[in-house]
Amino acid sequence: MDLVLIESLAVDTVIGVYDWERTITQRLVLDLELATDIRPAAEHDDIARTLDYAAISERTQAFAAAHDFALVETFAERLAEALRGEFGIAWLRLTVRKPGAVAAAAAVGVRIERGTRPGAV
Ligand SMILES: Nc1nc2c(c(=O)[nH]1)N=C([C@H](O)[C@@H](O)CO)CN2
């Protein structure tokens, strides 16, 4: 299985369960692993035959700016659903980190996998 990668993508959004968090924008840091077969794109040297990491990054930042969830779980689930639908992604792994949310931790967050891994039985 081939992967297109987006690592440490910074996005700004309203996120959090506490009252003070509903009035500010905070940064989340995302890692995405997106399953695709890269061979057609490589064979034809054609961006149209692969997952465009620039377009997906831009869409992810726009999604973050447009939403104000309480939980990082909801952010992850809804973003995964949107990206899979819009870009036809068969399988993805998404890590959402919220740096600074727990002072003693470098970051906290969630990791989800959605869809069917190509080649899985
Ligand atoms: N599993 C989760 N735990 C917590 C979340 C969350 O989104 N998922 N959020 C918070 C607060 O918003 C926290 O990030 C504020 O510092 C607490 N726990």
Ligand as a Chemical Component Dictionary entry (heavy atoms), coordinates in Angstrom:
data_LIG
# 
_chem_comp.id                   LIG 
_chem_comp.type                 NON-POLYMER 
_chem_comp.pdbx_formal_charge   0 
_chem_comp.three_letter_code    LIG 
# 
loop_
_chem_comp_atom.comp_id 
_chem_comp_atom.atom_id 
_chem_comp_atom.alt_atom_id 
_chem_comp_atom.type_symbol 
_chem_comp_atom.charge 
_chem_comp_atom.model_Cartn_x 
_chem_comp_atom.model_Cartn_y 
_chem_comp_atom.model_Cartn_z 
_chem_comp_atom.pdbx_ordinal 
LIG N1 N1 N 0 -10.356 13.033 25.091 1  
LIG C1 C1 C 0 -10.413 14.388 25.237 2  
LIG N2 N2 N 0 -10.140 14.919 26.425 3  
LIG C2 C2 C 0 -10.192 16.258 26.577 4  
LIG C3 C3 C 0 -10.505 17.096 25.498 5  
LIG C4 C4 C 0 -10.793 16.494 24.240 6  
LIG O1 O1 O 0 -11.090 17.162 23.225 7  
LIG N3 N3 N 0 -10.731 15.135 24.158 8  
LIG N4 N4 N 0 -10.503 18.457 25.661 9  
LIG C5 C5 C 0 -10.210 19.017 26.825 10 
LIG C6 C6 C 0 -10.102 20.485 26.954 11 
LIG O2 O2 O 0 -10.695 21.174 25.885 12 
LIG C7 C7 C 0 -8.603  20.807 27.083 13 
LIG O3 O3 O 0 -7.957  20.563 25.836 14 
LIG C8 C8 C 0 -8.327  22.221 27.508 15 
LIG O4 O4 O 0 -6.988  22.328 27.915 16 
LIG C9 C9 C 0 -9.933  18.229 28.026 17 
LIG N5 N5 N 0 -9.909  16.816 27.786 18 
# 
loop_
_chem_comp_bond.comp_id 
_chem_comp_bond.atom_id_1 
_chem_comp_bond.atom_id_2 
_chem_comp_bond.value_order 
_chem_comp_bond.pdbx_ordinal 
LIG N1 C1 SING 1  
LIG C1 N2 DOUB 2  
LIG C1 N3 SING 3  
LIG N2 C2 SING 4  
LIG C2 C3 DOUB 5  
LIG C2 N5 SING 6  
LIG C3 C4 SING 7  
LIG C3 N4 SING 8  
LIG C4 O1 DOUB 9  
LIG C4 N3 SING 10 
LIG N4 C5 DOUB 11 
LIG C5 C6 SING 12 
LIG C5 C9 SING 13 
LIG C6 O2 SING 14 
LIG C6 C7 SING 15 
LIG C7 O3 SING 16 
LIG C7 C8 SING 17 
LIG C8 O4 SING 18 
LIG C9 N5 SING 19 
# 
